[in-house]
Amino acid sequence: MRVLVLLFVAMLALAACAPRGVLHLVRGADEGDVRQIFVASNRVLKHDNGVQFSGRRGTRLYFSRLDVSVPPVHRDGRIERPAPEAAPDPARHFVLSGAYAFPTLADFLAGMAKAPGGAEEVFVYVHGYNTNNAEATYRLAQMAHDFDAEVPVVSFSWPSGGDPRGYVYDRDSVIHSRDALEELLVALTRHRKIYLVAHSMGSQLVMETLRQISIARNTAVLRKISGVTLISPDIDPEVFVVQAGRITPFPQPFILMTSTRDSILDLAAWIAGRPRRLGEITTADELGGLPVTVIDLSDFADPGQNGHDTAFAAPRAIEYFRNFHGLK
């Protein structure tokens, strides 16, 4: 208990002083690997340019494409950022080389169809708690680069407050965002298959949305989901079993990436008053016979890592999964 309280206090202190992700636009930057990140967001626009968003909850979806230049010096699992107040250098840092807003959903889908590999399948990433739009964008670009993505990648950027003190706000934002994610998945599956990947609290959003789609008997959408991976899912295991029981057909493969060394989920379990979260189990035995695969990443985290981002931030895990979870 003392360790968790100290961690919570440290997070509050960090919130007051730590720089957060910022999108730096350096038009024409092409020093590294440029990745097209398609963004669908129900956040409130921060600026009228249609591509930068706040942590406030909006009432409609906005669509954009952000071209992220991954620097030549990039190392697997890292997002190289400039120091606070320093100018971004495309040779050393993640930057945007271009940013484009799509006026309509139809324009968004047409733009995606023109992307390399965009005809048959897309990869949709749903970020987790305490994540702003810039962080979600750069994280997906890092994943697309490190895992050699050969299909279009889409970030569903739901309105996390981007503040470690906003756990309850983010949980409510998940409920607020179910209809928006459903709208996106329905639109995408009209023309192609989807591989869904969610991190942390984003896993709750994915499960609630798939359950909602199933209850509406929209099985055509569920049959177009070619697989689901939940990374460090911040869900009560008993809740997950109930959610999954209402999803028919249940997507396959369905993968849970977990760790017994996840200090962030330790804190979430403490807040919830329960012994552990879904992302801390080691086998599927306690999930009522659900057809899921549990991959325990406890031994993959590098020293000093919190165990919550291991699947996409630990070089050993990236090497292990390079050809694994649907990016190809």
C-alpha positions as CSV (number, residue, x, y, z in Angstrom):
1,M,0.0,0.0,0.0
2,R,2.8,2.4,0.9
3,V,4.5,1.9,-2.5
4,L,1.2,2.6,-4.3
5,V,0.6,5.8,-2.3
6,L,4.1,7.0,-3.1
7,L,3.6,6.2,-6.8
8,F,0.4,8.1,-6.8
9,V,2.0,11.1,-5.1
10,A,4.8,11.0,-7.6
11,M,2.4,11.0,-10.5
12,L,0.7,14.1,-9.1
13,A,4.0,15.9,-8.9
14,L,4.9,14.8,-12.4
15,A,1.7,16.2,-13.7
16,A,2.7,19.7,-12.5
17,C,6.1,19.8,-14.2
18,A,6.5,17.3,-17.0
19,P,6.4,18.4,-20.7
20,R,3.7,16.7,-22.7
21,G,3.6,15.6,-26.3
22,V,3.4,18.4,-28.9
23,L,3.0,18.1,-32.7
24,H,5.8,20.0,-34.4
25,L,5.2,20.8,-38.1
26,V,8.3,21.0,-40.2
27,R,6.9,20.9,-43.8
28,G,8.9,18.9,-46.2
29,A,10.9,17.0,-43.5
30,D,12.0,13.8,-45.1
31,E,15.2,12.9,-43.4
32,G,13.7,9.7,-42.0
33,D,10.8,7.3,-42.6
34,V,7.6,9.2,-43.2
35,R,4.5,7.4,-41.9
36,Q,0.9,8.5,-42.8
37,I,-1.2,8.4,-39.7
38,F,-4.9,8.7,-40.3
39,V,-6.7,10.2,-37.4
40,A,-10.4,10.0,-36.4
41,S,-11.2,12.0,-33.2
42,N,-14.2,13.0,-31.2
43,R,-12.1,15.5,-29.2
44,V,-12.8,19.2,-29.4
45,L,-10.7,21.0,-32.0
46,K,-7.9,23.1,-30.4
47,H,-7.3,25.1,-33.5
48,D,-9.3,25.8,-36.7
49,N,-6.7,23.9,-38.7
50,G,-8.7,20.6,-38.2
51,V,-5.7,18.5,-37.0
52,Q,-4.9,19.6,-33.4
53,F,-7.2,18.6,-30.6
54,S,-7.7,19.3,-26.9
55,G,-8.7,16.8,-24.2
56,R,-12.3,18.0,-24.1
57,R,-15.2,15.8,-25.3
58,G,-16.7,16.7,-28.6
59,T,-20.0,15.8,-30.2
60,R,-18.8,14.7,-33.7
61,L,-15.9,13.0,-35.4
62,Y,-13.1,14.9,-37.1
63,F,-10.8,13.3,-39.7
64,S,-7.3,14.1,-40.7
65,R,-4.0,12.7,-41.9
66,L,-0.7,13.5,-40.1
67,D,2.5,12.6,-41.9
68,V,5.1,11.8,-39.2
69,S,8.8,11.8,-40.0
70,V,10.6,9.2,-37.9
71,P,14.2,10.3,-37.6
72,P,17.1,8.3,-39.0
73,V,18.6,7.9,-35.5
74,H,15.4,6.4,-34.1
75,R,15.8,3.4,-31.8
76,D,13.1,0.7,-31.4
77,G,10.5,1.5,-28.8
78,R,11.5,5.2,-28.4
79,I,9.8,8.4,-29.4
80,E,12.6,10.9,-29.9
81,R,11.4,14.4,-28.8
82,P,13.2,17.7,-28.5
83,A,14.0,19.1,-25.1
84,P,11.5,21.6,-23.7
85,E,11.9,25.0,-25.5
86,A,14.4,23.5,-28.0
87,A,13.7,23.6,-31.7
88,P,12.7,20.3,-33.3
89,D,15.3,18.7,-35.6
90,P,13.9,16.3,-38.2
91,A,17.3,14.5,-38.2
92,R,16.9,13.7,-34.5
93,H,13.2,14.0,-33.5
94,F,9.7,12.9,-34.4
95,V,8.0,15.8,-36.4
96,L,5.2,16.3,-38.8
97,S,6.2,16.8,-42.4
98,G,2.5,17.4,-43.4
99,A,-0.9,17.8,-41.9
100,Y,-4.2,17.6,-43.8
101,A,-7.9,17.8,-42.6
102,F,-10.6,15.9,-44.4
103,P,-13.9,17.7,-44.7
104,T,-16.0,14.6,-44.6
105,L,-15.9,10.9,-43.7
106,A,-16.1,10.1,-47.4
107,D,-13.0,12.2,-48.1
108,F,-11.2,10.4,-45.2
109,L,-12.1,7.0,-46.6
110,A,-11.0,8.0,-50.1
111,G,-7.7,9.3,-48.8
112,M,-7.1,6.1,-47.0
113,A,-7.8,4.0,-50.1
114,K,-5.0,5.9,-51.9
115,A,-2.5,5.0,-49.1
116,P,0.0,2.2,-49.7
117,G,-1.7,-1.2,-49.0
118,G,-5.0,0.6,-48.4
119,A,-7.4,-1.6,-50.4
120,E,-8.1,-4.6,-48.2
121,E,-7.2,-4.0,-44.5
122,V,-6.4,-1.2,-42.0
123,F,-4.9,-1.2,-38.6
124,V,-6.8,0.8,-35.9
125,Y,-5.1,1.8,-32.7
126,V,-7.0,3.0,-29.6
127,H,-4.7,4.7,-27.1
128,G,-5.0,4.5,-23.3
129,Y,-5.5,6.7,-20.3
130,N,-3.5,9.9,-19.8
131,T,-2.7,10.4,-23.5
132,N,-3.0,13.5,-25.5
133,N,-3.5,13.6,-29.3
134,A,0.1,14.3,-30.1
135,E,1.3,11.4,-27.9
136,A,-1.2,9.0,-29.6
137,T,-0.1,10.1,-33.0
138,Y,3.6,9.7,-32.4
139,R,3.1,6.4,-30.6
140,L,1.3,5.0,-33.6
141,A,3.9,6.3,-36.0
142,Q,6.6,4.6,-33.8
143,M,4.7,1.3,-33.9
144,A,4.1,1.5,-37.6
145,H,7.8,2.1,-38.2
146,D,9.1,-0.4,-35.7
147,F,6.7,-3.2,-36.8
148,D,7.2,-2.4,-40.5
149,A,3.5,-1.7,-41.2
150,E,2.4,-2.4,-44.7
151,V,-1.3,-1.4,-44.3
152,P,-2.8,2.0,-43.5
153,V,-2.8,2.9,-39.8
154,V,-5.6,4.8,-38.1
155,S,-5.5,6.4,-34.7
156,F,-8.9,6.7,-32.9
157,S,-8.1,9.6,-30.7
158,W,-10.7,9.7,-27.9
159,P,-10.8,12.6,-25.4
160,S,-8.4,11.5,-22.7
161,G,-7.6,14.6,-20.6
162,G,-3.9,13.9,-20.9
163,D,-3.5,14.3,-17.1
164,P,-2.5,11.6,-14.7
165,R,-5.0,13.1,-12.2
166,G,-7.8,12.5,-14.6
167,Y,-8.4,8.8,-14.3
168,V,-12.1,9.1,-13.6
169,Y,-12.5,11.8,-16.3
170,D,-10.9,9.4,-18.8
171,R,-13.1,6.5,-17.6
172,D,-16.1,8.6,-18.3
173,S,-14.7,9.7,-21.7
174,V,-14.5,6.0,-22.6
175,I,-18.3,5.7,-22.1
176,H,-18.8,9.0,-24.0
177,S,-16.8,7.6,-27.0
178,R,-18.5,4.3,-27.7
179,D,-20.8,5.7,-30.4
180,A,-18.0,7.5,-32.1
181,L,-15.8,4.4,-32.3
182,E,-18.7,2.4,-33.5
183,E,-19.3,5.0,-36.3
184,L,-15.7,4.7,-37.4
185,L,-15.7,0.9,-37.4
186,V,-18.9,0.6,-39.3
187,A,-17.6,3.0,-41.9
188,L,-14.3,1.2,-42.3
189,T,-15.7,-2.2,-42.6
190,R,-17.9,-1.3,-45.5
191,H,-14.8,-1.6,-47.7
192,R,-12.1,-3.5,-45.8
193,K,-11.1,-5.6,-42.8
194,I,-9.8,-4.1,-39.6
195,Y,-7.2,-5.3,-37.1
196,L,-7.9,-3.6,-33.8
197,V,-5.2,-2.8,-31.2
198,A,-5.9,-1.0,-27.9
199,H,-3.7,0.0,-25.0
200,S,-4.6,0.2,-21.4
201,M,-8.0,2.0,-20.8
202,G,-8.5,2.0,-24.6
203,S,-9.1,-1.7,-24.2
204,Q,-12.2,-0.9,-22.2
205,L,-13.4,1.3,-25.0
206,V,-12.9,-1.4,-27.6
207,M,-14.7,-4.1,-25.6
208,E,-17.7,-1.8,-24.8
209,T,-17.9,-0.8,-28.5
210,L,-17.7,-4.4,-29.8
211,R,-20.4,-5.4,-27.3
212,Q,-22.6,-2.5,-28.4
213,I,-22.2,-3.5,-32.0
214,S,-23.1,-7.1,-31.2
215,I,-26.2,-6.2,-29.2
216,A,-27.3,-4.1,-32.2
217,R,-26.9,-7.4,-34.3
218,N,-24.5,-5.7,-36.7
219,T,-22.6,-9.0,-37.2
220,A,-21.3,-7.8,-40.6
221,V,-19.0,-5.4,-38.8
222,L,-17.8,-8.1,-36.4
223,R,-17.1,-10.5,-39.3
224,K,-14.8,-7.9,-40.8
225,I,-12.6,-7.6,-37.7
226,S,-9.6,-9.8,-38.6
227,G,-8.2,-9.8,-35.1
228,V,-7.9,-7.9,-31.7
229,T,-4.9,-7.3,-29.5
230,L,-5.4,-5.7,-26.1
231,I,-2.1,-4.4,-24.6
232,S,-2.0,-4.0,-20.8
233,P,-5.8,-3.9,-20.7
234,D,-7.1,-1.8,-17.8
235,I,-10.3,-3.9,-17.3
236,D,-11.6,-5.9,-14.4
237,P,-11.3,-9.6,-15.4
238,E,-14.8,-10.3,-14.4
239,V,-16.1,-7.4,-16.4
240,F,-14.1,-8.6,-19.4
241,V,-15.8,-12.1,-19.3
242,V,-19.2,-10.5,-19.2
243,Q,-18.4,-8.1,-22.1
244,A,-16.9,-10.9,-24.2
245,G,-20.0,-13.1,-23.6
246,R,-22.2,-10.7,-25.5
247,I,-19.9,-10.4,-28.5
248,T,-20.9,-12.7,-31.3
249,P,-19.1,-13.6,-33.5
250,F,-16.1,-13.2,-31.2
251,P,-13.1,-11.9,-33.2
252,Q,-10.2,-14.2,-33.9
253,P,-7.4,-14.1,-33.1
254,F,-8.0,-12.3,-29.8
255,I,-4.8,-11.6,-27.9
256,L,-4.1,-10.2,-24.4
257,M,-0.6,-8.9,-23.8
258,T,-0.1,-8.8,-20.0
259,S,2.6,-8.4,-17.4
260,T,2.9,-9.1,-13.7
261,R,5.3,-6.2,-13.4
262,D,2.9,-3.5,-14.6
263,S,3.1,-0.7,-11.9
264,I,0.5,1.4,-13.7
265,L,-2.1,-1.4,-13.5
266,D,-1.1,-1.9,-9.9
267,L,-2.2,1.6,-9.3
268,A,-5.4,1.2,-11.3
269,A,-6.3,-1.9,-9.3
270,W,-5.7,0.0,-6.1
271,I,-8.0,2.8,-7.3
272,A,-10.6,0.3,-8.2
273,G,-10.3,-1.6,-4.9
274,R,-9.6,-4.9,-6.6
275,P,-6.6,-7.2,-6.5
276,R,-5.6,-6.9,-10.2
277,R,-6.6,-5.9,-13.7
278,L,-7.0,-8.0,-16.8
279,G,-3.5,-6.9,-18.0
280,E,-1.9,-8.6,-15.0
281,I,-3.2,-12.2,-15.5
282,T,-0.8,-14.8,-16.8
283,T,-3.1,-17.4,-18.3
284,A,-6.6,-17.6,-19.8
285,D,-7.7,-20.2,-17.3
286,E,-9.7,-17.8,-15.2
287,L,-11.6,-16.3,-18.2
288,G,-14.3,-18.9,-18.4
289,G,-13.1,-20.8,-21.5
290,L,-13.0,-17.7,-23.7
291,P,-11.1,-18.2,-27.0
292,V,-8.3,-15.8,-26.1
293,T,-4.5,-16.1,-26.2
294,V,-2.6,-14.6,-23.2
295,I,1.0,-13.6,-23.8
296,D,2.9,-12.8,-20.6
297,L,5.5,-10.1,-21.2
298,S,6.7,-9.9,-17.7
299,D,10.3,-10.8,-18.6
300,F,10.5,-8.5,-21.6
301,A,10.6,-5.1,-19.9
302,D,13.9,-3.3,-19.8
303,P,15.2,-2.2,-16.3
304,G,13.5,0.9,-15.1
305,Q,10.4,0.5,-17.3
306,N,7.0,0.4,-15.6
307,G,5.8,-2.7,-17.5
308,H,2.8,-0.9,-19.0
309,D,4.2,-0.1,-22.5
310,T,6.4,-3.3,-22.9
311,A,4.7,-4.6,-26.0
312,F,5.7,-1.5,-28.1
313,A,8.4,0.2,-26.1
314,A,10.8,-2.7,-25.1
315,P,13.2,-3.5,-27.9
316,R,13.2,-7.2,-27.1
317,A,9.4,-7.4,-27.3
318,I,9.4,-5.4,-30.6
319,E,11.8,-7.9,-32.1
320,Y,9.7,-10.8,-30.8
321,F,6.5,-9.4,-32.3
322,R,7.8,-7.8,-35.4
323,N,5.7,-10.0,-37.7
324,F,3.0,-10.8,-35.2
325,H,0.0,-8.6,-34.6
326,G,-1.6,-7.7,-37.9
327,L,0.4,-4.8,-39.2
328,K,1.3,-6.9,-42.3
